[in-house]
Amino acid sequence: MRRMLLAPLLWIGAAHAGATVPSSDAAADLYQQHCQRCHGANRFGGTGPALLPESLSRIKPDEIRSVIQNGRPASQMTGYANVFSPAQIDALVDYLQQPPATPPTWNNDDIRGSHSILADISKLPDTPQHGADPLNLFVVVEAGDHHIDILDGDRFDVLARFASHFAVHGGPKFSPDGRFVYVASRDGWVSLYDLHNLKLIAEVRAGLNTRNLAVSKDGRWVLVGNYLPGNLVVLDARDLSLVKTIPAIGQDGTASRVSAVYTAPPRDSFIVALKDVKEVWELSSAGTPDFEPRRIQAEDVLDDFSFSPDYKQLLATSRKAKGGQVIDLDSGKVVTDIPLPGMPHLGSGTYWKRNGEWVFATPNISKGLISVIDFKTWKLIKEIPTLGPGFFMRSHVNSRYAWTDVFFGPDNDAIHLIDKQTLEIAHTLRPMPGKTAAHVEFTRDGRYLLLSVWATDGALIVYDSNTLKEIKRLPMNKPSGKYNVGNKIEFVEGTSH
């Protein structure tokens, strides 16, 4: 997780810094003189991301110091060791970890003030204008230079490319018909893009530190989950105008951050993970909703969710259960705990049928293993050793294999292909030796798959999913993720939801 979390946090513009500046007040002056034009006078963010304690809480001071001194690969942040003195860097590191003079807030007026309409949907054709299969397009996030590519999933050609806000996060989500894609950035910006006309339609800043967004089953609403301020923001999916904000406050009055929001299509609802209170929320999105949360009491603070195939049960990472906890969404009761070692990453798990029965497999971000669970009994079927801790796991109903990375290990240039019936590693590929390989997404029919090489001089590699032959290699700047329209709107087996 560290690599992904560090990326959006530091892009500090600087000019000649002058003499040593050890005091906090002088560090504040230094910030205002050289950094505020990108990050905002109050550090709330601007063209650069917000630089607030809430954003930096998981980053060690030494890591912040290193980025300021040495820069950050695949970004506009270059090293300033020859510009700032060591004492100035130390003072700036400390300053950025202190609360700003003006407490960070982002209210309804701020949201409305940030809203912009960039194109009139009513004047655009409602059919695809590019000749590609609209349900076999890929939305590809290039994290290295903060752009998004729209890729033809049949010819594997880039149809369009546009600049995104800094650090797209949580995965783009789509309207039910696949025409529109919604993209959220760490800094709270939400963008609406028309895949038929290849045009940005609208943007709004829904918060200061955003986790992700979800789109309702009927395509009418967008729900955004925020760390800062800790709330939910409901937007009109047609133009991103503000509908409602919902403070994330537990039943006992405890304020919380929002870990993530999800769509549960069979339930016509949103499911919300809260970071700081022992509750799971369900918000109905059917008809004319009031978006009042149904509170499901949990035995632990839960995040990192996945669902059973019928969306009746929720699988969530639980430290209390030392693994996972299963909650029945109808009754609101805990079904069972699933003891699992390390830190299972259930939100990136995947499921398939093995011998006619559903199984669920999850990577682990602290141990080199894949855990396979029986969906009926919730028992652990097998632990599959891997070359290191992993982050993403993907498959497709028409694929023999589940593909998983070893993102956090020393062998992170490797990808394992697990046979879904034998539960053995059938192949290990090294697409670009020495460079991190991660995040697989299949074409709509499962015949091909796209794999990312996470490097500034990385690539998007297209494989035949049966023969494993490389079909095409597209050079890209750290392509962090790619998302197939048809797979996502149909919530197909094997993909992330």
C-alpha positions in Angstrom: 0.0 0.0 0.0 2.8 2.4 0.8 3.7 3.0 -2.8 0.2 3.9 -3.8 -0.4 6.1 -0.8 2.8 8.2 -1.2 2.1 9.0 -4.8 -0.6 11.7 -4.4 0.8 13.4 -1.4 3.9 15.4 -2.4 4.4 17.7 -5.3 6.1 20.7 -3.7 7.1 23.5 -6.0 10.1 25.4 -4.9 12.5 28.1 -6.0 15.7 29.3 -4.4 15.1 28.9 -0.6 17.8 31.2 0.8 19.4 30.6 4.2 18.7 28.0 6.8 15.2 28.3 8.2 14.8 26.2 11.3 11.6 27.6 12.9 8.0 26.7 12.2 7.0 30.3 11.5 9.8 30.6 8.9 8.8 27.2 7.4 5.2 28.6 7.0 6.7 31.7 5.3 8.7 29.4 3.0 5.6 27.4 2.2 3.6 30.6 1.4 6.4 32.0 -0.8 7.1 28.9 -2.8 4.4 26.2 -2.4 1.0 27.9 -2.0 0.5 28.7 -5.7 0.2 24.9 -6.3 -1.1 23.6 -3.0 -3.3 26.5 -1.9 -2.7 29.2 0.8 -4.4 26.9 3.4 -2.7 23.7 2.1 -6.1 22.5 0.9 -4.7 21.8 -2.5 -5.0 23.4 -5.9 -3.2 22.3 -9.1 -1.2 20.2 -6.6 -2.6 18.0 -3.9 -3.6 18.9 -0.4 -0.7 18.8 2.1 -2.5 18.2 5.4 -1.8 15.9 8.4 -4.8 13.8 7.3 -3.2 13.2 3.9 0.3 12.6 5.4 -0.8 10.5 8.5 0.5 7.2 7.0 3.7 8.6 5.7 6.8 8.5 7.9 8.7 11.8 8.2 11.8 10.2 6.7 9.7 9.3 3.6 8.4 12.8 3.3 12.0 14.2 3.7 13.3 11.8 1.1 10.7 12.9 -1.5 11.5 16.6 -0.9 15.2 15.9 -1.2 15.3 13.4 -4.0 12.0 13.9 -5.8 9.5 11.3 -6.7 9.8 9.2 -9.9 7.1 9.5 -12.5 5.9 12.8 -11.2 6.5 16.6 -11.5 8.2 16.4 -8.1 12.0 16.8 -8.6 14.6 16.7 -5.9 15.4 19.9 -4.0 18.4 18.8 -2.0 20.5 21.5 -3.7 17.8 24.2 -3.2 16.7 23.8 0.4 19.2 23.3 3.2 18.7 20.2 5.4 17.4 22.3 8.2 14.9 24.0 5.9 13.7 20.6 4.7 13.3 19.4 8.3 11.3 22.4 9.2 9.1 22.0 6.2 8.5 18.3 7.0 7.4 19.2 10.5 5.3 22.1 9.3 3.4 19.9 6.8 2.5 17.4 9.6 1.0 20.1 11.8 -2.6 21.3 11.5 -2.9 24.3 9.2 -3.7 27.7 10.8 -7.1 27.5 9.1 -8.9 24.2 10.0 -9.6 22.2 6.9 -13.2 22.4 5.9 -15.1 21.7 2.7 -18.8 22.6 2.9 -21.7 22.6 0.5 -20.9 26.1 -0.7 -17.3 25.0 -1.5 -18.6 22.0 -3.4 -21.0 24.1 -5.4 -18.4 26.7 -6.1 -16.0 24.1 -7.5 -18.6 22.7 -9.9 -18.1 23.3 -13.6 -20.0 22.2 -16.7 -17.5 21.7 -19.6 -19.9 20.4 -22.3 -23.6 20.4 -22.9 -24.7 16.7 -23.0 -28.0 17.6 -24.7 -26.1 18.9 -27.7 -23.9 15.7 -28.1 -24.9 12.6 -30.1 -26.1 9.8 -28.0 -24.4 7.1 -30.0 -20.7 6.3 -30.2 -18.7 8.6 -32.5 -15.5 6.5 -32.7 -16.4 3.2 -34.4 -15.2 1.0 -31.5 -17.3 -1.4 -29.5 -18.5 0.8 -26.7 -18.7 -2.2 -24.3 -15.2 -3.3 -25.0 -13.5 0.0 -24.3 -10.9 0.2 -21.6 -10.3 3.2 -19.3 -6.6 3.2 -18.5 -5.1 5.3 -15.7 -1.5 6.5 -16.4 -0.4 7.5 -12.9 3.1 8.6 -14.1 1.9 11.7 -15.8 -1.7 11.9 -14.6 -3.6 11.1 -17.8 -6.3 8.8 -18.7 -6.4 6.8 -22.0 -9.5 5.5 -23.7 -8.4 2.2 -25.4 -10.2 0.2 -28.1 -10.4 -3.3 -26.6 -10.5 -5.0 -30.0 -7.6 -3.2 -31.8 -5.8 -2.1 -28.7 -5.4 1.4 -30.1 -5.7 4.6 -27.9 -8.7 6.5 -29.1 -8.3 9.5 -26.8 -6.1 10.8 -24.0 -6.9 13.5 -21.4 -5.3 15.0 -18.3 -6.8 13.8 -15.0 -6.6 15.4 -11.6 -3.7 14.4 -9.4 -3.7 10.8 -8.2 -6.8 9.1 -9.6 -7.9 6.6 -6.9 -10.5 3.9 -6.2 -11.0 2.9 -9.8 -13.3 4.6 -12.4 -17.0 3.7 -12.3 -19.5 3.6 -15.2 -23.1 4.5 -15.9 -25.2 1.3 -16.4 -25.3 1.8 -20.2 -21.5 2.3 -20.3 -21.7 5.7 -21.9 -20.3 7.7 -19.0 -17.3 7.1 -16.7 -16.8 8.8 -13.4 -13.3 9.3 -12.0 -12.3 10.4 -8.5 -8.9 11.8 -7.4 -7.3 11.7 -4.0 -7.8 15.4 -3.7 -11.6 15.1 -4.0 -12.1 16.0 -7.7 -14.7 14.0 -9.5 -14.8 14.1 -13.3 -17.6 13.0 -15.7 -16.4 11.8 -19.1 -18.6 10.9 -22.1 -17.2 7.7 -23.7 -19.4 8.0 -26.8 -18.1 11.5 -27.7 -14.7 11.3 -25.9 -15.4 14.6 -24.0 -15.2 15.8 -20.5 -18.6 16.8 -19.4 -18.4 18.1 -15.8 -16.2 18.3 -12.8 -16.6 19.1 -9.1 -14.5 18.9 -5.9 -16.5 16.8 -3.5 -13.9 16.8 -0.7 -10.3 17.4 0.3 -9.3 13.8 0.7 -11.4 11.3 -1.2 -11.4 7.5 -1.0 -13.6 6.5 -4.0 -17.0 6.7 -5.6 -19.8 4.5 -6.7 -22.7 4.8 -9.2 -26.2 3.7 -8.4 -27.8 0.7 -10.2 -30.1 3.0 -12.2 -27.3 5.5 -13.0 -29.0 8.4 -11.3 -26.7 9.0 -8.4 -23.0 9.2 -7.6 -21.9 8.6 -4.0 -18.5 9.9 -3.0 -16.7 8.7 0.2 -14.3 11.2 1.9 -11.6 10.9 4.6 -11.6 14.7 4.8 -14.1 16.0 5.7 -15.4 12.6 7.0 -18.6 12.4 5.0 -20.6 11.1 2.0 -21.5 13.4 -0.9 -24.4 12.5 -3.2 -24.1 14.0 -6.7 -26.5 14.0 -9.6 -24.9 11.6 -12.1 -26.1 13.7 -15.0 -23.9 16.7 -14.3 -22.2 16.2 -10.9 -24.3 18.9 -9.2 -24.6 18.5 -5.4 -27.6 16.7 -4.0 -26.8 16.1 -0.4 -23.9 15.7 2.1 -24.1 13.1 4.9 -21.8 13.4 7.9 -20.1 10.1 8.8 -21.1 10.1 12.4 -21.6 6.8 14.3 -24.7 6.1 16.4 -22.7 7.0 19.5 -21.8 10.4 18.1 -18.2 9.5 17.0 -17.0 11.2 13.9 -15.5 8.9 11.3 -13.7 8.8 8.0 -15.3 6.9 5.1 -13.1 4.0 4.0 -15.0 3.2 0.8 -18.4 3.2 -0.9 -19.7 0.3 -3.1 -22.7 -0.4 -5.3 -24.8 -3.5 -4.5 -26.9 -3.7 -7.7 -29.3 -6.6 -6.6 -30.1 -4.6 -3.5 -30.6 -1.2 -5.3 -28.3 0.3 -2.6 -24.9 1.6 -1.7 -22.8 -0.1 1.0 -20.4 2.2 3.0 -17.3 1.2 5.0 -16.5 3.4 7.9 -12.9 3.8 9.1 -13.5 4.8 12.8 -16.8 3.4 14.0 -18.0 -0.2 14.3 -20.8 0.2 11.7 -21.6 -0.6 8.1 -24.1 1.6 6.3 -26.5 0.7 3.6 -28.2 3.5 1.7 -31.1 2.7 -0.6 -30.7 4.2 -4.1 -34.1 3.0 -5.4 -36.9 5.3 -6.5 -36.6 8.7 -4.9 -34.2 8.0 -2.0 -33.7 10.0 1.1 -30.1 8.6 1.5 -30.7 8.0 5.2 -28.3 5.2 6.3 -29.4 1.9 7.6 -26.9 1.2 10.3 -25.5 -2.3 10.7 -23.6 -2.9 13.9 -20.3 -4.7 13.5 -18.1 -6.3 16.1 -15.1 -4.5 14.7 -14.1 -1.5 12.6 -14.3 -3.0 9.1 -13.0 -1.9 5.7 -11.7 -3.5 2.5 -15.0 -5.1 1.5 -16.0 -7.7 -1.0 -19.3 -9.4 -1.6 -20.7 -12.9 -2.1 -21.9 -13.4 -5.7 -25.5 -12.7 -4.8 -24.6 -9.6 -2.8 -26.4 -11.0 0.3 -23.2 -11.2 2.4 -20.3 -8.9 3.0 -16.7 -10.0 3.5 -14.6 -7.5 5.3 -11.1 -7.4 6.7 -11.3 -7.4 10.5 -8.3 -7.2 12.9 -10.5 -8.5 15.7 -11.3 -11.7 13.7 -7.6 -11.9 12.7 -8.6 -12.1 9.1 -12.1 -11.6 7.7 -15.6 -11.2 9.1 -18.8 -12.1 7.2 -22.0 -10.1 7.7 -25.4 -11.0 6.3 -26.8 -7.8 4.8 -30.4 -8.8 5.2 -30.3 -9.6 8.9 -27.4 -7.3 9.7 -25.8 -10.1 11.8 -22.3 -11.4 11.8 -22.3 -14.8 10.2 -18.8 -15.9 11.1 -15.2 -14.9 11.4 -12.6 -16.3 8.9 -9.2 -16.5 10.6 -6.6 -15.6 8.0 -2.9 -14.8 8.5 -1.3 -11.5 7.8 -3.4 -8.8 6.1 -5.7 -10.3 3.5 -6.8 -7.7 0.9 -10.4 -8.9 0.5 -11.4 -5.9 -1.7 -9.0 -7.2 -4.4 -10.1 -10.8 -4.1 -12.0 -12.7 -6.8 -14.4 -15.6 -7.0 -15.2 -18.4 -9.4 -16.9 -21.8 -9.5 -14.8 -24.9 -8.7 -16.4 -28.3 -9.0 -19.8 -26.5 -9.2 -19.3 -24.5 -6.0 -18.3 -20.9 -5.5 -14.9 -20.2 -4.0 -13.3 -16.9 -3.1 -9.6 -16.1 -3.3 -7.8 -13.2 -1.7 -4.2 -11.8 -2.0 -2.4 -10.8 1.2 -0.5 -7.5 1.5 1.9 -8.8 4.3 2.4 -12.4 3.5 3.3 -14.3 0.4 0.2 -16.4 0.0 -3.3 -16.6 -1.6 -6.1 -17.8 0.7 -8.9 -19.7 -1.0 -12.3 -19.9 0.9 -15.4 -22.0 0.4 -18.3 -19.6 0.0 -20.8 -22.1 1.4 -19.0 -23.1 4.6 -16.7 -20.1 4.9 -13.9 -22.6 5.6 -10.3 -22.1 4.3 -9.7 -24.6 1.4 -6.1 -23.8 0.7 -3.2 -21.4 1.2 -1.2 -21.0 -2.0 2.4 -19.9 -1.4 3.6 -17.0 -3.7 6.8 -15.2 -4.2 5.7 -12.3 -2.0 2.8 -10.3 -0.7 0.4 -9.2 -3.4 -2.2 -6.6 -4.0 -4.4 -7.3 -7.1 -6.1 -10.5 -8.2 -8.2 -10.9 -11.4 -9.9 -13.5 -13.5 -12.7 -14.0 -16.0 -15.4 -16.6 -16.4 -13.8 -17.7 -19.7 -10.3 -17.9 -18.3 -8.7 -21.0 -16.8 -6.5 -18.9 -14.6 -6.7 -16.3 -11.8 -3.8 -13.8 -12.2 -2.2 -12.4 -9.1 0.8 -10.1 -8.6 3.5 -10.1 -5.8 3.4 -6.3 -5.6 5.1 -5.9 -2.3 7.8 -8.5 -2.6 11.4 -8.4 -4.0 10.1 -10.4 -6.9 7.5 -7.9 -7.9 8.3 -8.2 -11.5 6.5 -11.6 -11.4 2.9 -12.6 -12.1 1.4 -15.9 -10.9 -1.3 -17.7 -12.9 -3.3 -20.0 -10.6 -5.2 -22.8 -12.1 -8.8 -22.3 -10.8 -9.5 -26.0 -10.5 -6.3 -27.5 -9.1 -5.5 -24.3 -7.0 -1.9 -24.7 -8.1 0.4 -22.0 -9.6 0.5 -23.1 -13.3 2.7 -20.4 -14.7 4.9 -17.5 -13.4 5.5 -14.7 -16.0 8.0 -11.9 -15.8 6.7 -9.4 -18.4 9.4 -6.9 -18.0 12.2 -8.1 -15.7 13.1 -5.7 -12.9 9.9 -3.7 -13.2 6.8 -4.1 -11.1 4.0 -6.1 -12.9 0.5 -5.7 -11.5 -3.2 -5.3 -12.2 -4.8 -7.4 -14.9 -8.1 -6.8 -16.7 -9.7 -8.9 -19.4 -11.5 -8.0 -22.5 -15.2 -8.4 -22.4 -15.1 -11.9 -23.9 -12.1 -12.9 -21.9 -10.0 -13.8 -24.9 -7.3 -11.2 -24.1 -6.1 -9.5 -21.0 -4.1 -6.3 -20.3 -1.4 -6.2 -17.7 0.4 -3.2 -16.3 4.1 -2.6 -15.9 4.2 0.0 -13.2 7.2 2.2 -14.2 7.8 5.5 -15.8 9.1 3.7 -18.9 6.4 1.0 -18.3 3.9 -0.6 -20.6 0.5 -2.0 -21.1 1.0 -5.6 -22.3 -1.7 -7.5 -24.1 -1.8 -11.3 -23.8 -3.8 -14.0 -25.4 -5.5 -15.4 -22.2 -5.3 -19.0 -23.5 -2.0 -19.3 -25.2 -0.3 -16.6 -23.0 1.3 -15.2 -26.1 2.1 -11.5 -26.0 -0.1 -9.8 -28.6 0.9 -6.1 -28.3 2.9 -3.8 -26.0 1.9 -0.2 -25.6 4.6 2.0 -23.9 3.0 4.0 -21.1 4.0 6.1 -18.1 3.1 3.9 -15.1 -0.3 2.5 -16.2 -1.6 1.8 -12.7 -5.0 0.3 -13.7 -7.3 -0.4 -16.5 -11.1 -1.0 -16.5 -13.2 -2.7 -19.2 -16.6 -1.1 -19.6 -18.6 -4.3 -20.3 -17.0 -6.2 -17.4 -17.7 -3.4 -15.0 -21.3 -2.6 -15.9 -22.2 -6.3 -16.0 -20.4 -7.0 -12.7 -18.9 -10.1 -14.2 -17.3 -13.0 -12.4 -13.6 -12.4 -11.8 -13.4 -8.6 -12.0 -13.4 -6.0 -9.2 -16.7 -4.3 -8.3 
